[in-house]
Amino acid sequence: MAKILNTFAAVERYELVRAGGGVDPEVSAEAVRHACRMPEEPWTGIYAKIADATQPIIAEKSHGLFAACGTWVRVYLPQPFDSEDSRACPQCVDAVGVKG
């Protein structure tokens, strides 16, 4: 696995799944994983939340970020971008300078 330092994985959207008596957001196992870069420390705002996350973070509609490839993403995963993941966006792999 080639997990890229100072990045986090993200996806464009989530799915709503019925669970128990309600509906919960869930990240599709097949969703394309995009790379987002972490800024220099100290991390503040959403980046501080991402750095400490143990579950996916879903941004409000107008508060997404652009991935390395330019795709607008709203679901931030609590893991570095992995260039060797079969779901990794090829444009993001190129943009972060790593050939998976």
Phi and psi in radians as a Rosetta constraint file:
Dihedral C 1 N 2 CA 2 C 2 CIRCULARHARMONIC -1.976 0.35
Dihedral N 2 CA 2 C 2 N 3 CIRCULARHARMONIC 1.432 0.35
Dihedral C 2 N 3 CA 3 C 3 CIRCULARHARMONIC -1.417 0.35
Dihedral N 3 CA 3 C 3 N 4 CIRCULARHARMONIC 2.229 0.35
Dihedral C 3 N 4 CA 4 C 4 CIRCULARHARMONIC -1.599 0.35
Dihedral N 4 CA 4 C 4 N 5 CIRCULARHARMONIC 2.113 0.35
Dihedral C 4 N 5 CA 5 C 5 CIRCULARHARMONIC -1.060 0.35
Dihedral N 5 CA 5 C 5 N 6 CIRCULARHARMONIC 2.641 0.35
Dihedral C 5 N 6 CA 6 C 6 CIRCULARHARMONIC 1.065 0.35
Dihedral N 6 CA 6 C 6 N 7 CIRCULARHARMONIC 0.526 0.35
Dihedral C 6 N 7 CA 7 C 7 CIRCULARHARMONIC -2.334 0.35
Dihedral N 7 CA 7 C 7 N 8 CIRCULARHARMONIC 2.909 0.35
Dihedral C 7 N 8 CA 8 C 8 CIRCULARHARMONIC -2.440 0.35
Dihedral N 8 CA 8 C 8 N 9 CIRCULARHARMONIC 2.650 0.35
Dihedral C 8 N 9 CA 9 C 9 CIRCULARHARMONIC -1.453 0.35
Dihedral N 9 CA 9 C 9 N 10 CIRCULARHARMONIC 2.608 0.35
Dihedral C 9 N 10 CA 10 C 10 CIRCULARHARMONIC -2.606 0.35
Dihedral N 10 CA 10 C 10 N 11 CIRCULARHARMONIC 2.749 0.35
Dihedral C 10 N 11 CA 11 C 11 CIRCULARHARMONIC -2.233 0.35
Dihedral N 11 CA 11 C 11 N 12 CIRCULARHARMONIC 2.816 0.35
Dihedral C 11 N 12 CA 12 C 12 CIRCULARHARMONIC -1.197 0.35
Dihedral N 12 CA 12 C 12 N 13 CIRCULARHARMONIC -0.742 0.35
Dihedral C 12 N 13 CA 13 C 13 CIRCULARHARMONIC -2.644 0.35
Dihedral N 13 CA 13 C 13 N 14 CIRCULARHARMONIC 2.999 0.35
Dihedral C 13 N 14 CA 14 C 14 CIRCULARHARMONIC -2.057 0.35
Dihedral N 14 CA 14 C 14 N 15 CIRCULARHARMONIC 2.943 0.35
Dihedral C 14 N 15 CA 15 C 15 CIRCULARHARMONIC -1.967 0.35
Dihedral N 15 CA 15 C 15 N 16 CIRCULARHARMONIC 2.603 0.35
Dihedral C 15 N 16 CA 16 C 16 CIRCULARHARMONIC -1.647 0.35
Dihedral N 16 CA 16 C 16 N 17 CIRCULARHARMONIC 2.227 0.35
Dihedral C 16 N 17 CA 17 C 17 CIRCULARHARMONIC -2.174 0.35
Dihedral N 17 CA 17 C 17 N 18 CIRCULARHARMONIC 2.311 0.35
Dihedral C 17 N 18 CA 18 C 18 CIRCULARHARMONIC -1.242 0.35
Dihedral N 18 CA 18 C 18 N 19 CIRCULARHARMONIC 2.243 0.35
Dihedral C 18 N 19 CA 19 C 19 CIRCULARHARMONIC -2.519 0.35
Dihedral N 19 CA 19 C 19 N 20 CIRCULARHARMONIC 2.225 0.35
Dihedral C 19 N 20 CA 20 C 20 CIRCULARHARMONIC 1.071 0.35
Dihedral N 20 CA 20 C 20 N 21 CIRCULARHARMONIC -2.190 0.35
Dihedral C 20 N 21 CA 21 C 21 CIRCULARHARMONIC -1.760 0.35
Dihedral N 21 CA 21 C 21 N 22 CIRCULARHARMONIC 0.142 0.35
Dihedral C 21 N 22 CA 22 C 22 CIRCULARHARMONIC -2.398 0.35
Dihedral N 22 CA 22 C 22 N 23 CIRCULARHARMONIC -2.816 0.35
Dihedral C 22 N 23 CA 23 C 23 CIRCULARHARMONIC -2.179 0.35
Dihedral N 23 CA 23 C 23 N 24 CIRCULARHARMONIC 2.272 0.35
Dihedral C 23 N 24 CA 24 C 24 CIRCULARHARMONIC -2.100 0.35
Dihedral N 24 CA 24 C 24 N 25 CIRCULARHARMONIC 2.544 0.35
Dihedral C 24 N 25 CA 25 C 25 CIRCULARHARMONIC -1.296 0.35
Dihedral N 25 CA 25 C 25 N 26 CIRCULARHARMONIC 2.506 0.35
Dihedral C 25 N 26 CA 26 C 26 CIRCULARHARMONIC -2.541 0.35
Dihedral N 26 CA 26 C 26 N 27 CIRCULARHARMONIC 2.510 0.35
Dihedral C 26 N 27 CA 27 C 27 CIRCULARHARMONIC -1.535 0.35
Dihedral N 27 CA 27 C 27 N 28 CIRCULARHARMONIC 2.222 0.35
Dihedral C 27 N 28 CA 28 C 28 CIRCULARHARMONIC -1.127 0.35
Dihedral N 28 CA 28 C 28 N 29 CIRCULARHARMONIC 2.394 0.35
Dihedral C 28 N 29 CA 29 C 29 CIRCULARHARMONIC -1.097 0.35
Dihedral N 29 CA 29 C 29 N 30 CIRCULARHARMONIC -0.449 0.35
Dihedral C 29 N 30 CA 30 C 30 CIRCULARHARMONIC -1.621 0.35
Dihedral N 30 CA 30 C 30 N 31 CIRCULARHARMONIC -0.082 0.35
Dihedral C 30 N 31 CA 31 C 31 CIRCULARHARMONIC -1.035 0.35
Dihedral N 31 CA 31 C 31 N 32 CIRCULARHARMONIC 2.444 0.35
Dihedral C 31 N 32 CA 32 C 32 CIRCULARHARMONIC -1.120 0.35
Dihedral N 32 CA 32 C 32 N 33 CIRCULARHARMONIC 2.315 0.35
Dihedral C 32 N 33 CA 33 C 33 CIRCULARHARMONIC -1.654 0.35
Dihedral N 33 CA 33 C 33 N 34 CIRCULARHARMONIC 2.148 0.35
Dihedral C 33 N 34 CA 34 C 34 CIRCULARHARMONIC -1.817 0.35
Dihedral N 34 CA 34 C 34 N 35 CIRCULARHARMONIC 2.767 0.35
Dihedral C 34 N 35 CA 35 C 35 CIRCULARHARMONIC -1.764 0.35
Dihedral N 35 CA 35 C 35 N 36 CIRCULARHARMONIC 2.295 0.35
Dihedral C 35 N 36 CA 36 C 36 CIRCULARHARMONIC -2.127 0.35
Dihedral N 36 CA 36 C 36 N 37 CIRCULARHARMONIC 2.445 0.35
Dihedral C 36 N 37 CA 37 C 37 CIRCULARHARMONIC -1.571 0.35
Dihedral N 37 CA 37 C 37 N 38 CIRCULARHARMONIC 2.449 0.35
Dihedral C 37 N 38 CA 38 C 38 CIRCULARHARMONIC -1.485 0.35
Dihedral N 38 CA 38 C 38 N 39 CIRCULARHARMONIC 2.432 0.35
Dihedral C 38 N 39 CA 39 C 39 CIRCULARHARMONIC -1.306 0.35
Dihedral N 39 CA 39 C 39 N 40 CIRCULARHARMONIC 3.051 0.35
Dihedral C 39 N 40 CA 40 C 40 CIRCULARHARMONIC -1.057 0.35
Dihedral N 40 CA 40 C 40 N 41 CIRCULARHARMONIC 2.583 0.35
Dihedral C 40 N 41 CA 41 C 41 CIRCULARHARMONIC -1.262 0.35
Dihedral N 41 CA 41 C 41 N 42 CIRCULARHARMONIC 2.703 0.35
Dihedral C 41 N 42 CA 42 C 42 CIRCULARHARMONIC -1.390 0.35
Dihedral N 42 CA 42 C 42 N 43 CIRCULARHARMONIC 2.488 0.35
Dihedral C 42 N 43 CA 43 C 43 CIRCULARHARMONIC -1.490 0.35
Dihedral N 43 CA 43 C 43 N 44 CIRCULARHARMONIC 2.385 0.35
Dihedral C 43 N 44 CA 44 C 44 CIRCULARHARMONIC -2.282 0.35
Dihedral N 44 CA 44 C 44 N 45 CIRCULARHARMONIC 2.963 0.35
Dihedral C 44 N 45 CA 45 C 45 CIRCULARHARMONIC 0.996 0.35
Dihedral N 45 CA 45 C 45 N 46 CIRCULARHARMONIC -2.360 0.35
Dihedral C 45 N 46 CA 46 C 46 CIRCULARHARMONIC -1.107 0.35
Dihedral N 46 CA 46 C 46 N 47 CIRCULARHARMONIC -0.580 0.35
Dihedral C 46 N 47 CA 47 C 47 CIRCULARHARMONIC -1.145 0.35
Dihedral N 47 CA 47 C 47 N 48 CIRCULARHARMONIC -0.629 0.35
Dihedral C 47 N 48 CA 48 C 48 CIRCULARHARMONIC -1.139 0.35
Dihedral N 48 CA 48 C 48 N 49 CIRCULARHARMONIC -0.687 0.35
Dihedral C 48 N 49 CA 49 C 49 CIRCULARHARMONIC -1.151 0.35
Dihedral N 49 CA 49 C 49 N 50 CIRCULARHARMONIC -0.717 0.35
Dihedral C 49 N 50 CA 50 C 50 CIRCULARHARMONIC -1.132 0.35
Dihedral N 50 CA 50 C 50 N 51 CIRCULARHARMONIC -0.754 0.35
Dihedral C 50 N 51 CA 51 C 51 CIRCULARHARMONIC -1.068 0.35
Dihedral N 51 CA 51 C 51 N 52 CIRCULARHARMONIC -0.544 0.35
Dihedral C 51 N 52 CA 52 C 52 CIRCULARHARMONIC -1.743 0.35
Dihedral N 52 CA 52 C 52 N 53 CIRCULARHARMONIC -0.001 0.35
Dihedral C 52 N 53 CA 53 C 53 CIRCULARHARMONIC -1.241 0.35
Dihedral N 53 CA 53 C 53 N 54 CIRCULARHARMONIC 2.588 0.35
Dihedral C 53 N 54 CA 54 C 54 CIRCULARHARMONIC -2.089 0.35
Dihedral N 54 CA 54 C 54 N 55 CIRCULARHARMONIC -0.172 0.35
Dihedral C 54 N 55 CA 55 C 55 CIRCULARHARMONIC -2.255 0.35
Dihedral N 55 CA 55 C 55 N 56 CIRCULARHARMONIC 2.773 0.35
Dihedral C 55 N 56 CA 56 C 56 CIRCULARHARMONIC -1.013 0.35
Dihedral N 56 CA 56 C 56 N 57 CIRCULARHARMONIC 2.549 0.35
Dihedral C 56 N 57 CA 57 C 57 CIRCULARHARMONIC -1.902 0.35
Dihedral N 57 CA 57 C 57 N 58 CIRCULARHARMONIC 2.239 0.35
Dihedral C 57 N 58 CA 58 C 58 CIRCULARHARMONIC -1.842 0.35
Dihedral N 58 CA 58 C 58 N 59 CIRCULARHARMONIC 2.064 0.35
Dihedral C 58 N 59 CA 59 C 59 CIRCULARHARMONIC -1.363 0.35
Dihedral N 59 CA 59 C 59 N 60 CIRCULARHARMONIC 2.647 0.35
Dihedral C 59 N 60 CA 60 C 60 CIRCULARHARMONIC -1.119 0.35
Dihedral N 60 CA 60 C 60 N 61 CIRCULARHARMONIC 2.790 0.35
Dihedral C 60 N 61 CA 61 C 61 CIRCULARHARMONIC -0.831 0.35
Dihedral N 61 CA 61 C 61 N 62 CIRCULARHARMONIC -0.788 0.35
Dihedral C 61 N 62 CA 62 C 62 CIRCULARHARMONIC -1.681 0.35
Dihedral N 62 CA 62 C 62 N 63 CIRCULARHARMONIC 0.155 0.35
Dihedral C 62 N 63 CA 63 C 63 CIRCULARHARMONIC -2.000 0.35
Dihedral N 63 CA 63 C 63 N 64 CIRCULARHARMONIC 0.603 0.35
Dihedral C 63 N 64 CA 64 C 64 CIRCULARHARMONIC -1.371 0.35
Dihedral N 64 CA 64 C 64 N 65 CIRCULARHARMONIC -3.074 0.35
Dihedral C 64 N 65 CA 65 C 65 CIRCULARHARMONIC -2.320 0.35
Dihedral N 65 CA 65 C 65 N 66 CIRCULARHARMONIC 2.775 0.35
Dihedral C 65 N 66 CA 66 C 66 CIRCULARHARMONIC -1.554 0.35
Dihedral N 66 CA 66 C 66 N 67 CIRCULARHARMONIC 2.267 0.35
Dihedral C 66 N 67 CA 67 C 67 CIRCULARHARMONIC -1.283 0.35
Dihedral N 67 CA 67 C 67 N 68 CIRCULARHARMONIC 3.008 0.35
Dihedral C 67 N 68 CA 68 C 68 CIRCULARHARMONIC -1.001 0.35
Dihedral N 68 CA 68 C 68 N 69 CIRCULARHARMONIC -0.518 0.35
Dihedral C 68 N 69 CA 69 C 69 CIRCULARHARMONIC -1.508 0.35
Dihedral N 69 CA 69 C 69 N 70 CIRCULARHARMONIC -0.118 0.35
Dihedral C 69 N 70 CA 70 C 70 CIRCULARHARMONIC 1.739 0.35
Dihedral N 70 CA 70 C 70 N 71 CIRCULARHARMONIC -0.040 0.35
Dihedral C 70 N 71 CA 71 C 71 CIRCULARHARMONIC -1.312 0.35
Dihedral N 71 CA 71 C 71 N 72 CIRCULARHARMONIC 2.386 0.35
Dihedral C 71 N 72 CA 72 C 72 CIRCULARHARMONIC -1.363 0.35
Dihedral N 72 CA 72 C 72 N 73 CIRCULARHARMONIC 2.131 0.35
Dihedral C 72 N 73 CA 73 C 73 CIRCULARHARMONIC -2.101 0.35
Dihedral N 73 CA 73 C 73 N 74 CIRCULARHARMONIC 2.614 0.35
Dihedral C 73 N 74 CA 74 C 74 CIRCULARHARMONIC -2.258 0.35
Dihedral N 74 CA 74 C 74 N 75 CIRCULARHARMONIC -0.082 0.35
Dihedral C 74 N 75 CA 75 C 75 CIRCULARHARMONIC -2.108 0.35
Dihedral N 75 CA 75 C 75 N 76 CIRCULARHARMONIC 2.035 0.35
Dihedral C 75 N 76 CA 76 C 76 CIRCULARHARMONIC -1.810 0.35
Dihedral N 76 CA 76 C 76 N 77 CIRCULARHARMONIC 2.200 0.35
Dihedral C 76 N 77 CA 77 C 77 CIRCULARHARMONIC -1.655 0.35
Dihedral N 77 CA 77 C 77 N 78 CIRCULARHARMONIC 2.517 0.35
Dihedral C 77 N 78 CA 78 C 78 CIRCULARHARMONIC -1.439 0.35
Dihedral N 78 CA 78 C 78 N 79 CIRCULARHARMONIC 0.961 0.35
Dihedral C 78 N 79 CA 79 C 79 CIRCULARHARMONIC -2.748 0.35
Dihedral N 79 CA 79 C 79 N 80 CIRCULARHARMONIC 2.665 0.35
Dihedral C 79 N 80 CA 80 C 80 CIRCULARHARMONIC -1.163 0.35
Dihedral N 80 CA 80 C 80 N 81 CIRCULARHARMONIC 2.740 0.35
Dihedral C 80 N 81 CA 81 C 81 CIRCULARHARMONIC -1.180 0.35
Dihedral N 81 CA 81 C 81 N 82 CIRCULARHARMONIC 2.331 0.35
Dihedral C 81 N 82 CA 82 C 82 CIRCULARHARMONIC -1.967 0.35
Dihedral N 82 CA 82 C 82 N 83 CIRCULARHARMONIC 1.900 0.35
Dihedral C 82 N 83 CA 83 C 83 CIRCULARHARMONIC -1.190 0.35
Dihedral N 83 CA 83 C 83 N 84 CIRCULARHARMONIC -0.280 0.35
Dihedral C 83 N 84 CA 84 C 84 CIRCULARHARMONIC -1.711 0.35
Dihedral N 84 CA 84 C 84 N 85 CIRCULARHARMONIC -0.001 0.35
Dihedral C 84 N 85 CA 85 C 85 CIRCULARHARMONIC -1.159 0.35
Dihedral N 85 CA 85 C 85 N 86 CIRCULARHARMONIC 2.351 0.35
Dihedral C 85 N 86 CA 86 C 86 CIRCULARHARMONIC -1.096 0.35
Dihedral N 86 CA 86 C 86 N 87 CIRCULARHARMONIC -0.322 0.35
Dihedral C 86 N 87 CA 87 C 87 CIRCULARHARMONIC -1.661 0.35
Dihedral N 87 CA 87 C 87 N 88 CIRCULARHARMONIC 0.027 0.35
Dihedral C 87 N 88 CA 88 C 88 CIRCULARHARMONIC -1.150 0.35
Dihedral N 88 CA 88 C 88 N 89 CIRCULARHARMONIC 2.361 0.35
Dihedral C 88 N 89 CA 89 C 89 CIRCULARHARMONIC -1.158 0.35
Dihedral N 89 CA 89 C 89 N 90 CIRCULARHARMONIC 2.137 0.35
Dihedral C 89 N 90 CA 90 C 90 CIRCULARHARMONIC -1.078 0.35
Dihedral N 90 CA 90 C 90 N 91 CIRCULARHARMONIC -0.599 0.35
Dihedral C 90 N 91 CA 91 C 91 CIRCULARHARMONIC -1.179 0.35
Dihedral N 91 CA 91 C 91 N 92 CIRCULARHARMONIC -0.620 0.35
Dihedral C 91 N 92 CA 92 C 92 CIRCULARHARMONIC -1.194 0.35
Dihedral N 92 CA 92 C 92 N 93 CIRCULARHARMONIC -0.684 0.35
Dihedral C 92 N 93 CA 93 C 93 CIRCULARHARMONIC -1.018 0.35
Dihedral N 93 CA 93 C 93 N 94 CIRCULARHARMONIC -0.801 0.35
Dihedral C 93 N 94 CA 94 C 94 CIRCULARHARMONIC -1.125 0.35
Dihedral N 94 CA 94 C 94 N 95 CIRCULARHARMONIC -0.735 0.35
Dihedral C 94 N 95 CA 95 C 95 CIRCULARHARMONIC -1.162 0.35
Dihedral N 95 CA 95 C 95 N 96 CIRCULARHARMONIC -0.565 0.35
Dihedral C 95 N 96 CA 96 C 96 CIRCULARHARMONIC -1.548 0.35
Dihedral N 96 CA 96 C 96 N 97 CIRCULARHARMONIC 0.025 0.35
Dihedral C 96 N 97 CA 97 C 97 CIRCULARHARMONIC 1.379 0.35
Dihedral N 97 CA 97 C 97 N 98 CIRCULARHARMONIC 0.456 0.35
Dihedral C 97 N 98 CA 98 C 98 CIRCULARHARMONIC -2.244 0.35
Dihedral N 98 CA 98 C 98 N 99 CIRCULARHARMONIC 2.310 0.35
Dihedral C 98 N 99 CA 99 C 99 CIRCULARHARMONIC -1.665 0.35
Dihedral N 99 CA 99 C 99 N 100 CIRCULARHARMONIC 2.054 0.35
